[in-house]
Amino acid sequence: MAAPAFDKDLIKDPRVWRMAMRVGPGALHVILYSTVEDNSLIYREISLDPNAPTPLKALEEAVYDNPLLLSDFDKVYCIVETSVGYPIPSPIDNNDVIEEMIQTTDPEFDGEIIVNDINCRNARIVMGVEKDMAAFLHRTFFNISIYHHLTPLCRYFLGKHNRGNSRRMYANLRQGALDLLAFDNGRMLLANTFKFSHINDAVYYILATQQTLDIDPSNNEIMLAGDTALREELTPVLRKYIGYVLPVIFPSSMFRAGKDSMRAPFDLIVLPLCE
């Protein structure tokens, strides 16, 4: 059954509400929440038409079919899941150098290059958004802030869970994808996304990454976030190889915003906490 449309009558005064969106393969995820009222959060997953001429056309149709999304919100955030993006060393701040890096790794890319600060000692994240997609987002949503899908995860885990001196790894599980992050005393060791079709593939990526980073699985921990069913499937397998496999505690402030938050993608939920 399709999710009900975001009708304009759903919210009385959008000026005291904020909207966070996630544009990913096949779906637009949206959360709306009031800045003055608890238990107000609304989450919807809006399917994008696979038969649309282009992914951008599918996104446009989804937005225009949900007129509330065009309201004058207090703030608008947007995660764009894109393959054009990766961490770069913090000292690299020359736009020409960053553009050259993008063109070297993705020579066919033609669009807007965005650099996200992640409050990290040694890294930032650079991303590319296709020209027409970037133009639509800026034209449609006033004062929108655009982020790579790894940015909110990096900000959240660095700010909330990485205050010790030991190396620590985090895995955010999504259907068909695994976001892996590793930090050491506020420094990024890794931030990458791996596609997988079977849970054993996710196990392989985690263990191979630990070996690459020289992380001793018997004495270190990995913290799991994201899709509940995937976490429940992955946890007992990982515990055969890793000493400490722990769940990421769901952020209490977003739970207070509304129980609907439990169904939303984890990167989308923590995004408003990292501003």
N, C-alpha and C positions, 0 to 999 in steps of 0.2 A: 504494500500500500504506500502511495506517495505521501510524503510529509505535507501537512497543510501549508498553504502559502503564508508568507509574512504579510498580512494585510495591514494597512495603515492604521486601522482602528485598534490594533493590538496594544499600542503604546500611546499614552496621552500626550506626553511631553518628551520627545526624543532628545531635547537639549540637555537633559540630566541623565541620559543613557549613553553607553559606549558600545561600539560594535567591533568585534574581532572576527575576521574571516580567514579561511584557509582554502586556497585554490590548489587542488591536487588532481591526480588522474581520475576522471570520471565523476568527481563530486566537488561541490562547494559546501564547506562546513561553516556555520555561522553561530556565534554566541552574541546575545544582547544582554546587557545587565545594567541596572540602575546604579548611579553613584550615591544615591541617598536612601536606598531601601534594600534590606537583606531579603534573601529568598526570592529574588526577582529574575534570576538568570533564566534565559530561554535558549535552548540549543536546537538547531535543525541541521540535518544533512540533506542537501538538495542535489539530486542526481543531475548530472550534465548529459544532455542528449548525445548519445554516441553516433547518431546519424547526422549531426550538424556538419556543415561544410568544413568548419575549422574549430579547434578548441576554443578560440576566442569567441566565435559566434555562439557556441554552446554556453559559455559563461555569460555573455550579454543577455541571451534569452532567459537564463536562470535569474539574473538580477532583475530584469524588467518584469518578469512574472511574479516577483515578490516586491511590490512597491514600497513596503516599509524600509527596505534596504537603502532607498534613495533619500531617506530623511536626513535632517540636519542634526546629526549626533554630536555629542560633546567631543568625542575622539573616534577615529576609525583606524584600526590596525589591520594589516593583511599579510599573511604568510603565503608566499608563492613557492610551491615545491618545484624546483627546477634542477636539471642536471648541470646547468652552467653555474657553478659556484663551488667554493672551497675555502679553507682557512689560508690566510697569508700572514707572514711575519709582521708584527706591529710597526717596525721601522719603515716599511714600504708605504709611503703616503703620497707618492707622486702619481697623479692621475694618468699621466702618459705611460708610466711604467705598468700600472695596473691594467690599463687598456691593452697594452702589448701582451701582458700575461694571458688575458682572456682570449685575445686573437691567436695566441700560440697554441693554447689548449683546445679552443673551440673556434677554428678559423671561419666557420660558416655563420657564426653568431653576428646578428645585427640588431642591437637594441640598447636598452639603458643599463648601465653598469652602476650598481649600488654597493656601497661598503657599509657593513653593519659593525658597530662597536659591540664587543661582548664582555667588556669589563675584565679583560684577561691581560696578564702581564706580558704575554709574548705573541698574541695573535688577534686578528680580526677576521671577519668573513666577507669575502667579495662574492657577488652574485650578478647574474645577468638576467634581465627580463626582456622578452621579445618586444620590439618597438611598438607594435600595435597593441599588445597587452598592456604595456606600461602606459601608453597614451589613454587607453580606455579607463584604467584605474584612476589616473590623475584627473581625468576629465569628469568622471562620474562621482567620485568621492572627495569631498573637500578636505584638504590638509591630511591626506592619507599617509601613513607610515608603512613602508613595505619591507618585509624581512625574509631572509632565507629560512628554510624550515629547521635548520640546525641552530639558528641564532637564539631563539627563546630557550632551548634546551641548555645551550652553553651558559647563557646568562643565569638561568635558574640554578643549575647545579654548581656553578662557580660561586654564586652568592649565598646559597643556602646550605650546601652539603660538602663543601670542599675546604674546610678550615683546618684540617689536620695536615701533617707532613707526609703521610703515606700516599702512595699512588692509589688511585681509585678509578674504577671503570663503571660506566653507566650504559644501560641498553634500553632504548625506547622501542617497543614493539608495535608495529602496525601491520595490517594485512598485506603480506607480500614484501615487507620492508623492515629493516633493522637499522636504527640509528645508534651508532656506537660512539661514545665519548670517553676520553681518559684524561685525567689531570694529575698533576703532581705539585702540591704547594702553590696553587694558583696559576700554574703554567699549563698550557694545553699540550698534551702529548698526541692526541688524535681526535678528529671529529669527521665522521664519514658515514655514508649510508650504503647499505648492502641490500640488494634484492635477494629474496629467497622464496622457494616454493614449498619446502619441507622444513620442519623444525630442526632436523639434523644439519641442514645447511646453516641455520642460525648458530647452532652449537659450534660448528666448524669455524665460522667467521670470528666468533668470540675467542675461542681457544687459540686460533692462529694469530689473532691480534695481540693477545696476551704474550704469546711467545715472541712476537716481533718486538714488543715494547719491553721485553725482559721483566714481565710481571709474574711473580711466583704464584700460581693458582692456589697452592695449598695455604698460603699465608696472607692472601689479599682477598678483598671482597668485590663483588659486582652487585650493583643495585639495578633492579628491573622496574621499568615504568611502562605505561601504555596499555595495549589491549589485554583485558583480563584473561580471556580464554587462552591466548598465546602464552601469557606469563605462567599460567597454571600448567601448561603443557611443557614449557621450557624448563621450569624450575627443578623438577626432580631429575632431569637429565643432566643439567649443569652441576647439580650437587654431587654427582659421581666424580667430578673432575676439579671443582672449585670449592675451597674451604668454606666460604661464606657467600651465600646467594640470598639477597635480602630484597624485599619490596621497597620501592620509594613511597614514603608516606604522602598521601594525597594532601595538597595544600589546604589547610583549614579555612583560610580566608575565601577561597573559591567555593568550598563546600557550603560556607555560610551564604554565599551569593545565591546558591540554589542547587538542589540535588541533581538537576538536569546536567550539571557540570560533569558528573561521573561518566556520562555517555560520550562526552566530546573528546577529540584527539588531545593527548596530553600536551603537545607543544602549543596547541591553541589555548588551552586552559592556563598555562603558566605565562603566556605572552603578556597579559595585562599586569602581572606581578613584577615584570622586569623593566618597566618603564621608569 
